[in-house]
Amino acid sequence: MDFAYLSPPRQLTEIISRIYQQRLTTTSGGNLSILDENGDIWITPAAIDKGALTPEDIVRVRPDHSYEGRHKPSSELPFHRQIYEARPDIRAIVHAHPPGLVAFSIAHLAPNTAINPQSQAICGQVGYAAYALPGSELLGTYIADAFADGANAVLLENHGVVTGGPDLLQTFQCFETFEFCAQINIRASALGAFHTLSDEQVQLFQRAATPMPEFTPSLHTSQELELRLQICEFVQRAYERQLMISTGGTVSARVKGNRFLITPYGFDRKYATPEGIVLIDDGQREAGKTPSRAVQLHAQIYRDHPEINCIMSAQPPNATAYSIVQQGFDTRIIPESYIVLREMPVAPYGLQYQQPEAISAMISTSTPVILLRNDAVLTTGTTILEAFDRIEVAEFSAQALIQALSIGDFVPMSEEKISDLKRRFSL
Ligand SMILES: [Zn+2]
């Protein structure tokens, strides 16, 4: 889908339904708007079911404050207007009460976005606005002041969050990424102290895009076309199951030899399309497309491990929390966890950009999954389904481990039980 070609009412209903489906708002909470080239504000209506909004429900508010539409504009229109006045570069606003960020807002704290390079790059400067009555000009003043100071994501004390950006898709991606960053912070805090990245370390990620020569494929084989579709289906499935977010997650699959397909750089995971996937052949990229920044790492793994046909990385909140805390991810939880994940070593931050061969050397049949420090879970498999299953099992296992902490001590399976498993399942 080319989101930029949708009209403002369609963009707004598409994004509000994504927010609702991803459980990032209740039906009564939250409002979104777009400022168009005429100075009109298109905004979600007051008190209408967020699960069933149609483009006809969107209200158009003129610069003279008159409005057109079936419903009244959201009661939070004053703060939307004040943000647009304070920051002319902002053309879209998202406001909601997602649970992770509300947790921070009621604890009067802000999540640390330096936990991984993506959160910091996408959320930018974070602001904080003092409490004021919903719908009041005073609330608008507090929020607009935080935006005027340069923030693009502002936490509202005892209320929720507001993000702003140059268009609605980017504003939504900032909102979703910020909420997941909050979710990772909360889970990591339950596990103890956590690592954050210095500005220099974040820069490594920004500089990771190494130029690659282009080639024009002479034809797309039927096997390649089928793999493109499968990659998209698994990316969308990972998104729907909250294993990936709009801005994070990479999938690649081997076509043959050193020829493989990989997801592009900077695409929205919900809108993955077969034509957007990038073909890589012996160090060259398909003409006109930009592959994921992990492309060199994936190329190295395919070169070194002929049995591997798929590689995935993702940042689901529970497993990613283990990538930022000191303690290791113990996979001796239940038989499924140990059989699917085996041992899970941690690769130091930055290795994926500077020394991909070192990460490739960590991968073996007994270590098919690697935690990338302050980044992601990296899984490999002989099939796409196997690599996907490993992401899912890693996230479920991490969630069970973290939840066990609040009810008692985690008792890992004994060495004897693990030896039995290894014998029985030929591990
Ligand atoms: Zn609100």
Residues whose N, C-alpha, C, O or C-beta is under 5 A from the ligand:
A	BS01	ZN	G30 G160
